[in-house]
Amino acid sequence: MAPKKATAKAQPGRRTKVASNSKGGAKEPRPKPAAASKQKPKPPSGSSSRASGGLRNVDAPIPPAKRTYDDSHPERPSKRTKTDSKRKSPTIKAVHERQPVINQVPTKVLNILVFGNGDNSELGLGPKQTESSRPRLNPSLDPEDPTKHHITAVACGGMHTIALTVEGRIVTWGVNDEFALGRDTHWNPEIHDVDAVPDHDAELNPLESTPTAIPDAHFPPNTRFCQVAAGDSYSMALTDTGLVYGWGTFRDSEGKSRFGYDTRDGTIIKNQKTPLLIQGLKEITQIVCGANHAMALDSSGQIFAWGSNDQLQFARRLFGRHQDCLRPRLVRVCRGNAKYIAAGEYHCFAVDRVDNVWAWGLNSYGEAGYASTAGKDSAILPWPIKIRDLCGKSVTTISGGAHHSAAVTADGQCLLWGRLDGGQLGIRFSAEQLQDTTLIRYDDRGKPRICLRPAAIPGTFTHVACGTDHTLFISKQGELYATGFGSEGQLGLGSDEDVEVAQLVKGKHLKEKILTWAGAGGQFSVVAGPA
């Protein structure tokens, strides 16, 4: 990475995640964010007046008929039902005791390597290490050291990371301004002489920059977690009994923070500081997070969504008294036969049991796989459509960034689509492909801007991860490739240059390492493989 100018140590406050422009205009120059910049940008708004224009087509299912009441929640009482306000809700402990184990806790311990910009503790390398241009083993997660956390699963948010230990506990690090870490990180740094020479190597908050477990006291006894997921400013965790906990906050297009409801008095919780059981979810087998919306898949194949619906991540509009987005709501997709779900920052995916791939949400750059509206400002798919080029291909992994997406099939093919003008797809398109108007859409300057349908990148792959504007690939041989924006070292290539065609990542910490997983945040990345 290029040397950074000396800056004063960032003071506590809101920190900035590097995000791409969500509109359809030309790509703008991307200045490096200052280490002290901490105010989060607003998500794209997505005008509802444009959301449905021109989207009815042979690919799109017929939208559900309108109803006079909201039937999205299977346990909603009828209008004639009277509820006893004095009846006490079951305790969290009682809820846990009634649930059988349905999910397996992962047990394979992983090597965890991090790289990119850690000015706000994203790398988890401790209070003095703020960047790494090559993948570097995290010493706090050393599998050989019995005193360290031994990690079996990881998820990257916009500016924080959440991990799972072999004991089924949760470890977090990164930005905690809106409590995405789920634990207390209050810290009083030493007060220095104001007349002294500024210390440009001042330490980060050690409670944020060091991977630390969420205290067991926040959960009922014997709670074991099996999956973790992370968004921009919130986190989710799934138990082996199919229950979901969450903390942090969702931010809507106006920048307002809301997370859920206080079960004691029904008031809105703006920021949830510690893990909270998400009411209304049971027998959940998978959880995923977009920037400001979460989704859960249950054992029967039904999908639930909650958080922000500004880009119709719930696959429908909510009106009047049914506008509540903070409680999980049923997503009407693939007739309740989903077997896998995934999320981009503002768009969603589902794979059904006959290998159809469905998508909905933001589609400004074709990231949701619908070519007709790609390139139109704030284009939104208001209900799920099939991505026909992916149907029947046995897709095993899908990942989405801000405006691009990727999928890996069972036979190792990796396909990508969406915005390409920053190298996000990593494909060297042929002259013939560039002339194919059904594949490539150009901007007003005559430069390739959008890949309209899934295109394959050469090679055989087992995993892919999309960050905001960069992409990481894990090959069949366990090697790491990277492409896209690299201004903060998030590609791990040893420089801050952007990359248009995916390159092999090398480094001393990768020697003799076989990688199986990758995660990409806004300006940092994490990779992992068996210890």
C-alpha positions as CSV (number, residue, x, y, z in Angstrom):
1,M,0.0,0.0,0.0
2,A,1.1,3.6,-0.6
3,P,2.4,5.4,2.5
4,K,-0.3,7.2,4.4
5,K,-0.1,10.8,5.5
6,A,0.2,11.3,9.2
7,T,-3.1,12.0,10.8
8,A,-4.3,12.5,14.3
9,K,-5.7,9.6,16.1
10,A,-9.4,9.1,15.4
11,Q,-11.6,10.1,18.3
12,P,-14.7,8.1,19.3
13,G,-17.6,8.6,17.0
14,R,-19.2,7.2,13.9
15,R,-16.8,5.7,11.3
16,T,-17.0,5.5,7.6
17,K,-17.4,2.4,5.5
18,V,-16.1,2.9,2.0
19,A,-19.1,2.4,-0.3
20,S,-19.6,2.7,-4.0
21,N,-22.0,5.0,-5.7
22,S,-25.5,3.4,-5.8
23,K,-26.7,5.6,-8.6
24,G,-26.4,5.0,-12.3
25,G,-24.0,7.9,-13.1
26,A,-20.4,7.7,-14.2
27,K,-17.8,6.2,-11.9
28,E,-16.3,9.0,-9.8
29,P,-12.7,9.2,-8.5
30,R,-12.3,7.5,-5.2
31,P,-10.2,9.4,-2.7
32,K,-8.8,7.4,0.2
33,P,-10.8,7.7,3.3
34,A,-9.1,9.5,6.2
35,A,-8.5,7.4,9.2
36,A,-10.4,9.8,11.4
37,S,-13.5,9.9,9.1
38,K,-16.2,8.1,11.0
39,Q,-19.7,9.0,9.7
40,K,-21.5,6.3,7.9
41,P,-23.1,7.0,4.5
42,K,-26.8,6.5,3.9
43,P,-27.9,3.4,2.0
44,P,-29.4,4.0,-1.5
45,S,-33.0,5.1,-1.2
46,G,-34.6,3.3,-4.1
47,S,-37.6,5.3,-5.3
48,S,-40.8,3.3,-4.9
49,S,-42.3,5.2,-7.9
50,R,-39.7,3.6,-10.1
51,A,-39.6,0.2,-8.5
52,S,-42.2,-1.6,-10.6
53,G,-41.9,0.2,-13.9
54,G,-41.3,-2.2,-16.8
55,L,-40.6,-5.3,-14.7
56,R,-43.5,-7.5,-15.6
57,N,-42.1,-10.2,-18.0
58,V,-41.9,-13.9,-18.7
59,D,-39.2,-14.3,-16.1
60,A,-41.1,-12.6,-13.3
61,P,-43.7,-14.6,-11.3
62,I,-47.2,-13.1,-11.0
63,P,-47.2,-10.8,-8.0
64,P,-49.3,-12.2,-5.1
65,A,-52.9,-10.9,-4.9
66,K,-53.6,-8.0,-2.6
67,R,-55.1,-8.8,0.8
68,T,-57.0,-6.8,3.2
69,Y,-54.7,-7.9,6.0
70,D,-51.1,-9.0,6.3
71,D,-50.7,-12.8,6.3
72,S,-46.9,-12.7,6.3
73,H,-46.5,-14.1,9.8
74,P,-47.9,-17.7,10.2
75,E,-48.7,-17.0,13.9
76,R,-50.6,-13.8,13.5
77,P,-53.9,-14.1,15.4
78,S,-57.2,-13.4,13.7
79,K,-59.1,-10.2,14.3
80,R,-61.6,-11.9,16.5
81,T,-58.9,-13.3,18.8
82,K,-58.5,-11.5,22.1
83,T,-55.1,-11.6,23.7
84,D,-54.6,-11.6,27.4
85,S,-52.3,-8.6,28.1
86,K,-51.5,-10.0,31.5
87,R,-50.2,-13.3,30.2
88,K,-46.5,-13.4,30.6
89,S,-44.3,-14.3,27.7
90,P,-42.1,-17.4,28.1
91,T,-38.6,-16.7,29.4
92,I,-35.7,-17.0,27.0
93,K,-34.5,-20.0,29.1
94,A,-37.8,-21.7,28.7
95,V,-37.7,-21.1,24.9
96,H,-34.3,-22.7,24.7
97,E,-35.3,-25.7,26.8
98,R,-38.1,-26.6,24.5
99,Q,-36.0,-26.6,21.3
100,P,-34.3,-29.8,20.0
101,V,-30.9,-29.7,18.4
102,I,-31.3,-29.3,14.6
103,N,-28.0,-27.7,13.5
104,Q,-24.5,-29.1,13.7
105,V,-21.8,-26.9,15.4
106,P,-18.7,-26.9,13.1
107,T,-15.6,-28.4,14.7
108,K,-12.8,-28.0,12.1
109,V,-10.4,-25.4,13.5
110,L,-9.2,-22.8,10.9
111,N,-6.2,-20.6,10.2
112,I,-7.5,-17.0,10.0
113,L,-5.6,-14.6,7.8
114,V,-6.5,-10.9,7.5
115,F,-5.5,-8.0,5.1
116,G,-6.5,-4.6,4.0
117,N,-7.1,-1.4,6.0
118,G,-7.5,-1.6,9.8
119,D,-7.5,2.0,10.8
120,N,-10.7,1.3,12.7
121,S,-9.7,-2.1,14.1
122,E,-11.1,-4.2,11.2
123,L,-8.1,-6.5,11.1
124,G,-8.2,-7.6,14.7
125,L,-4.4,-7.5,14.9
126,G,-4.3,-5.6,18.2
127,P,-4.0,-1.9,19.0
128,K,-0.8,-1.1,17.1
129,Q,-1.4,-2.8,13.7
130,T,-3.6,-0.8,11.4
131,E,-2.9,-2.3,7.9
132,S,-1.6,-5.3,6.1
133,S,-1.1,-5.4,2.3
134,R,-0.7,-9.1,2.3
135,P,-2.6,-11.9,4.1
136,R,-1.4,-12.2,7.6
137,L,-2.2,-14.8,10.3
138,N,-4.1,-13.3,13.2
139,P,-2.0,-14.2,16.3
140,S,-5.1,-13.9,18.6
141,L,-6.6,-16.8,16.7
142,D,-3.6,-19.1,16.6
143,P,-4.8,-22.7,16.4
144,E,-1.6,-24.0,17.9
145,D,-1.9,-21.8,21.1
146,P,-4.2,-23.3,23.7
147,T,-4.7,-19.9,25.3
148,K,-6.1,-18.4,22.1
149,H,-9.6,-18.6,20.4
150,H,-9.8,-21.5,18.0
151,I,-12.1,-20.4,15.2
152,T,-14.4,-22.7,13.0
153,A,-16.4,-20.1,11.1
154,V,-16.2,-16.4,10.2
155,A,-18.4,-13.6,8.7
156,C,-17.4,-10.1,7.6
157,G,-19.5,-7.0,8.0
158,G,-18.9,-3.6,6.6
159,M,-16.3,-2.7,9.3
160,H,-16.4,-5.6,11.8
161,T,-16.0,-9.3,11.9
162,I,-17.8,-12.0,13.8
163,A,-16.4,-15.5,14.4
164,L,-17.4,-18.8,15.9
165,T,-15.1,-20.9,18.3
166,V,-14.9,-24.6,18.4
167,E,-16.8,-24.5,21.7
168,G,-19.7,-22.7,20.0
169,R,-19.0,-19.3,21.4
170,I,-18.9,-15.9,19.6
171,V,-15.8,-13.7,19.1
172,T,-15.9,-10.2,17.6
173,W,-13.6,-7.4,16.6
174,G,-13.8,-4.1,14.6
175,V,-16.0,-1.0,14.8
176,N,-18.4,-1.0,17.7
177,D,-19.9,2.6,17.4
178,E,-23.4,1.1,16.9
179,F,-22.7,-2.0,19.0
180,A,-22.1,-4.5,16.2
181,L,-19.7,-6.3,18.4
182,G,-22.3,-7.2,21.0
183,R,-20.1,-6.4,24.0
184,D,-18.8,-3.5,26.0
185,T,-15.8,-1.9,24.4
186,H,-15.7,1.3,26.4
187,W,-12.1,2.4,26.8
188,N,-10.3,5.5,28.3
189,P,-7.1,6.1,26.4
190,E,-4.2,7.8,28.2
191,I,-4.4,11.6,28.2
192,H,-1.3,13.1,26.6
193,D,0.2,16.6,27.0
194,V,-1.6,18.8,24.4
195,D,1.7,20.7,23.9
196,A,3.7,17.6,23.1
197,V,4.5,16.3,19.6
198,P,1.4,14.4,18.3
199,D,1.7,10.6,18.5
200,H,0.8,9.4,15.0
201,D,1.2,5.8,16.1
202,A,-1.4,6.2,18.9
203,E,-3.0,2.9,19.8
204,L,-6.4,1.7,18.7
205,N,-9.0,0.7,21.2
206,P,-7.6,-2.6,22.4
207,L,-11.2,-3.9,23.2
208,E,-12.2,-3.4,19.6
209,S,-8.9,-4.3,17.8
210,T,-8.4,-7.6,19.7
211,P,-10.7,-10.5,19.0
212,T,-12.7,-11.0,22.2
213,A,-15.6,-13.4,23.1
214,I,-19.1,-12.1,23.9
215,P,-19.6,-13.0,27.6
216,D,-21.6,-16.2,28.2
217,A,-23.8,-14.3,30.7
218,H,-25.7,-12.8,27.7
219,F,-27.1,-16.2,26.8
220,P,-29.0,-19.0,28.6
221,P,-26.8,-21.9,30.0
222,N,-25.5,-24.4,27.4
223,T,-26.3,-22.1,24.4
224,R,-24.2,-23.2,21.4
225,F,-23.9,-21.3,18.2
226,C,-23.4,-22.9,14.8
227,Q,-23.5,-20.0,12.3
228,V,-22.7,-16.3,12.3
229,A,-23.5,-13.4,9.9
230,A,-22.7,-9.7,9.7
231,G,-24.1,-6.6,8.1
232,D,-22.9,-3.0,8.1
233,S,-23.6,-2.2,11.7
234,Y,-25.2,-5.3,13.1
235,S,-24.6,-9.0,13.7
236,M,-26.6,-12.2,13.8
237,A,-25.9,-15.7,15.3
238,L,-27.7,-19.0,14.9
239,T,-27.9,-21.6,17.7
240,D,-27.8,-25.4,17.2
241,T,-31.5,-25.4,18.2
242,G,-32.5,-23.1,15.4
243,L,-32.9,-19.8,17.4
244,V,-31.5,-16.5,16.2
245,Y,-29.8,-13.8,18.2
246,G,-28.9,-10.3,16.9
247,W,-27.4,-7.0,18.0
248,G,-26.3,-3.6,16.6
249,T,-28.6,-1.6,14.4
250,F,-30.2,-1.3,11.0
251,R,-30.0,2.0,9.1
252,D,-32.7,3.0,6.6
253,S,-32.3,5.3,3.6
254,E,-32.8,8.4,5.7
255,G,-30.0,7.3,8.1
256,K,-32.3,6.4,11.0
257,S,-31.1,3.7,13.3
258,R,-33.6,1.0,14.5
259,F,-33.1,-2.6,15.6
260,G,-36.2,-4.0,17.2
261,Y,-38.7,-3.8,20.0
262,D,-38.3,-3.9,23.8
263,T,-40.2,-7.0,24.9
264,R,-41.1,-5.3,28.2
265,D,-42.9,-2.2,26.8
266,G,-42.9,-2.5,23.0
267,T,-40.8,0.6,22.5
268,I,-38.4,0.8,19.6
269,I,-34.7,-0.1,20.3
270,K,-32.5,2.1,18.2
271,N,-29.2,0.3,19.1
272,Q,-29.1,-3.1,20.7
273,K,-25.9,-3.2,22.8
274,T,-25.9,-6.9,23.6
275,P,-27.3,-10.1,22.0
276,L,-31.1,-10.2,21.8
277,L,-33.3,-13.2,20.9
278,I,-35.1,-12.5,17.7
279,Q,-38.8,-13.2,18.3
280,G,-40.9,-15.2,15.8
281,L,-38.1,-17.3,14.4
282,K,-37.8,-21.1,15.1
283,E,-36.2,-24.1,13.4
284,I,-33.9,-21.8,11.5
285,T,-31.2,-23.6,9.5
286,Q,-29.4,-20.6,7.8
287,I,-28.9,-16.9,8.4
288,V,-27.5,-14.2,6.0
289,C,-27.0,-10.4,6.2
290,G,-27.2,-7.6,3.7
291,A,-26.0,-4.1,4.5
292,N,-29.1,-3.4,6.5
293,H,-31.4,-6.4,6.2
294,A,-31.2,-9.9,7.5
295,M,-32.7,-13.1,6.2
296,A,-33.3,-16.5,7.8
297,L,-34.2,-19.9,6.2
298,D,-36.2,-22.4,8.3
299,S,-36.3,-26.2,8.1
300,S,-39.5,-26.2,6.0
301,G,-37.9,-24.0,3.2
302,Q,-39.6,-20.7,4.2
303,I,-37.6,-17.5,4.1
304,F,-38.0,-14.6,6.6
305,A,-36.6,-11.1,6.3
306,W,-36.3,-8.1,8.6
307,G,-34.5,-4.8,8.9
308,S,-34.6,-2.3,6.0
309,N,-37.1,-2.8,3.1
310,D,-36.0,0.4,1.2
311,Q,-34.9,-1.7,-1.8
312,L,-37.8,-4.2,-1.4
313,Q,-35.6,-6.8,0.2
314,F,-38.8,-8.4,1.6
315,A,-39.9,-8.9,-2.1
316,R,-42.9,-6.7,-1.6
317,R,-44.0,-3.2,-0.5
318,L,-45.4,-2.7,3.0
319,F,-48.3,-0.3,3.5
320,G,-50.1,1.4,6.3
321,R,-50.1,-0.5,9.6
322,H,-48.1,-3.3,8.0
323,Q,-45.0,-1.2,7.4
324,D,-43.2,-2.7,10.4
325,C,-39.9,-3.9,9.1
326,L,-38.3,-4.8,12.5
327,R,-40.1,-8.1,12.9
328,P,-39.3,-11.1,10.7
329,R,-41.7,-11.3,7.8
330,L,-42.3,-14.2,5.4
331,V,-40.8,-13.7,1.9
332,R,-43.0,-15.1,-0.8
333,V,-40.5,-16.9,-3.0
334,C,-40.2,-20.3,-4.6
335,R,-43.4,-21.5,-2.8
336,G,-41.6,-22.2,0.4
337,N,-39.2,-24.6,-1.2
338,A,-35.9,-22.8,-0.6
339,K,-32.8,-24.7,0.3
340,Y,-30.2,-21.9,0.3
341,I,-30.2,-18.1,0.7
342,A,-27.7,-15.3,0.1
343,A,-27.6,-11.5,0.2
344,G,-25.8,-8.7,-1.5
345,E,-25.7,-5.3,0.2
346,Y,-29.1,-4.4,-1.1
347,H,-30.3,-7.4,-3.0
348,C,-31.2,-11.0,-2.2
349,F,-31.0,-14.6,-3.6
350,A,-32.6,-17.9,-3.0
351,V,-32.1,-21.4,-4.5
352,D,-35.0,-23.8,-4.4
353,R,-35.0,-27.6,-4.2
354,V,-35.1,-28.0,-8.0
355,D,-32.1,-25.7,-8.4
356,N,-33.8,-22.6,-9.6
357,V,-32.1,-19.4,-8.6
358,W,-34.3,-16.4,-7.6
359,A,-33.3,-12.8,-7.0
360,W,-35.0,-9.6,-5.9
361,G,-34.1,-6.1,-4.5
362,L,-31.8,-3.5,-5.9
363,N,-30.9,-3.9,-9.6
364,S,-29.3,-0.6,-10.6
365,Y,-26.3,-2.4,-12.3
366,G,-28.0,-5.7,-12.9
367,E,-26.7,-7.1,-9.6
368,A,-30.0,-9.0,-9.1
369,G,-29.6,-10.6,-12.6
370,Y,-32.3,-8.8,-14.5
371,A,-30.9,-7.2,-17.7
372,S,-33.9,-5.1,-18.8
373,T,-33.6,-2.4,-16.0
374,A,-29.8,-2.6,-15.5
375,G,-28.2,0.8,-15.7
376,K,-31.4,2.7,-14.7
377,D,-31.2,4.8,-11.6
378,S,-32.5,3.0,-8.5
379,A,-34.0,0.1,-10.5
380,I,-35.6,-2.4,-8.1
381,L,-37.1,-5.8,-8.6
382,P,-40.2,-5.7,-6.3
383,W,-40.7,-9.5,-6.4
384,P,-38.5,-12.5,-7.1
385,I,-37.5,-13.4,-10.7
386,K,-35.5,-16.4,-11.9
387,I,-32.0,-16.0,-13.1
388,R,-32.4,-18.4,-15.9
389,D,-28.6,-18.7,-16.8
390,L,-28.1,-20.1,-13.3
391,C,-31.1,-22.4,-13.0
392,G,-30.3,-26.1,-13.1
393,K,-26.5,-25.5,-12.6
394,S,-26.5,-26.8,-9.0
395,V,-25.3,-23.5,-7.5
396,T,-23.7,-24.1,-4.1
397,T,-22.5,-20.5,-3.2
398,I,-23.8,-17.1,-4.0
399,S,-22.3,-13.8,-2.9
400,G,-23.2,-10.1,-3.5
401,G,-21.4,-6.8,-3.2
402,A,-22.8,-3.4,-3.6
403,H,-23.5,-3.7,-7.3
404,H,-22.1,-7.0,-8.4
405,S,-22.7,-10.7,-7.7
406,A,-21.1,-14.1,-8.1
407,A,-22.0,-17.8,-7.9
408,V,-20.1,-21.1,-7.7
409,T,-21.6,-24.3,-9.0
410,A,-21.1,-27.9,-7.9
411,D,-18.7,-28.6,-10.8
412,G,-16.5,-25.6,-9.8
413,Q,-17.6,-23.0,-12.4
414,C,-17.6,-19.4,-11.1
415,L,-20.0,-17.0,-12.8
416,L,-20.2,-13.2,-12.2
417,W,-22.5,-10.4,-13.2
418,G,-23.3,-6.8,-12.5
419,R,-21.1,-3.8,-12.4
420,L,-17.7,-4.3,-14.0
421,D,-16.1,-0.8,-14.5
422,G,-14.0,-1.2,-11.4
423,G,-12.7,-4.7,-12.1
424,Q,-15.2,-6.2,-9.7
425,L,-15.8,-9.3,-11.9
426,G,-12.1,-10.0,-12.7
427,I,-13.0,-11.4,-16.2
428,R,-10.9,-10.6,-19.3
429,F,-13.7,-10.3,-21.8
430,S,-12.9,-11.2,-25.4
431,A,-13.5,-8.8,-28.3
432,E,-16.5,-10.9,-29.3
433,Q,-18.0,-10.7,-25.8
434,L,-17.5,-6.9,-25.7
435,Q,-19.5,-6.6,-28.9
436,D,-22.4,-8.7,-27.6
437,T,-25.1,-6.3,-26.6
438,T,-26.9,-9.0,-24.7
439,L,-23.9,-9.4,-22.4
440,I,-22.2,-6.0,-22.0
441,R,-23.9,-2.6,-21.5
442,Y,-21.8,0.5,-22.1
443,D,-21.9,3.9,-20.3
444,D,-22.3,7.3,-21.9
445,R,-18.5,7.5,-22.6
446,G,-18.6,4.2,-24.5
447,K,-16.9,2.2,-21.9
448,P,-18.0,-1.2,-20.6
449,R,-20.1,-0.7,-17.4
450,I,-22.4,-3.7,-16.7
451,C,-22.3,-7.4,-17.4
452,L,-26.0,-8.2,-18.0
453,R,-25.9,-12.0,-17.4
454,P,-23.7,-14.5,-15.6
455,A,-20.3,-14.9,-17.3
456,A,-17.7,-17.5,-16.3
457,I,-14.2,-16.7,-15.1
458,P,-11.5,-19.3,-16.2
459,G,-10.6,-21.9,-13.7
460,T,-12.2,-24.2,-11.1
461,F,-13.4,-22.7,-7.8
462,T,-14.9,-23.8,-4.5
463,H,-15.8,-20.4,-3.0
464,V,-16.3,-16.8,-3.9
465,A,-16.9,-13.7,-1.8
466,C,-18.0,-10.2,-2.9
467,G,-17.0,-7.1,-0.9
468,T,-18.4,-3.7,-1.6
469,D,-16.4,-3.3,-4.7
470,H,-13.9,-6.2,-4.7
471,T,-14.1,-10.0,-5.1
472,L,-12.1,-12.9,-3.7
473,F,-12.0,-16.4,-5.2
474,I,-10.8,-19.7,-3.7
475,S,-9.6,-22.2,-6.3
476,K,-10.0,-25.9,-6.3
477,Q,-6.3,-26.1,-5.3
478,G,-7.0,-23.8,-2.2
479,E,-5.3,-20.7,-3.7
480,L,-6.6,-17.2,-3.4
481,Y,-7.4,-14.9,-6.3
482,A,-8.5,-11.2,-6.0
483,T,-9.9,-8.5,-8.2
484,G,-11.5,-5.0,-8.0
485,F,-10.9,-2.0,-5.9
486,G,-7.6,-2.2,-4.1
487,S,-7.0,1.2,-2.7
488,E,-6.9,0.0,0.9
489,G,-4.9,-3.2,0.3
490,Q,-8.1,-5.3,0.5
491,L,-6.9,-7.5,-2.4
492,G,-3.9,-8.7,-0.5
493,L,-1.6,-8.2,-3.5
494,G,0.9,-5.9,-1.7
495,S,-0.2,-2.7,-3.4
496,D,-3.0,-0.2,-3.4
497,E,-3.7,-0.5,-7.2
498,D,-7.1,-1.5,-8.6
499,V,-7.2,-4.8,-10.5
500,E,-9.4,-5.6,-13.6
501,V,-8.4,-9.2,-14.1
502,A,-8.3,-11.6,-11.1
503,Q,-4.7,-12.1,-9.9
504,L,-3.2,-14.9,-7.7
505,V,-2.5,-13.7,-4.2
506,K,0.9,-14.7,-2.7
507,G,2.6,-14.2,0.6
508,K,4.8,-15.9,3.2
509,H,1.8,-16.5,5.5
510,L,0.0,-18.4,2.6
511,K,2.9,-20.8,2.1
512,E,1.7,-24.4,2.5
513,K,-1.8,-23.1,3.4
514,I,-4.9,-24.6,1.8
515,L,-7.7,-22.1,1.8
516,T,-11.4,-23.0,1.8
517,W,-13.2,-19.7,2.7
518,A,-13.0,-16.0,2.0
519,G,-14.9,-13.0,3.3
520,A,-14.8,-9.4,2.1
521,G,-15.8,-6.2,4.0
522,G,-15.7,-2.6,2.8
523,Q,-11.9,-2.1,2.9
524,F,-10.6,-5.3,4.4
525,S,-10.7,-9.1,3.8
526,V,-10.4,-12.3,5.7
527,V,-9.5,-15.8,4.4
528,A,-9.4,-19.1,6.2
529,G,-8.4,-22.8,5.8
530,P,-7.9,-25.9,7.8
531,A,-5.3,-25.6,10.6
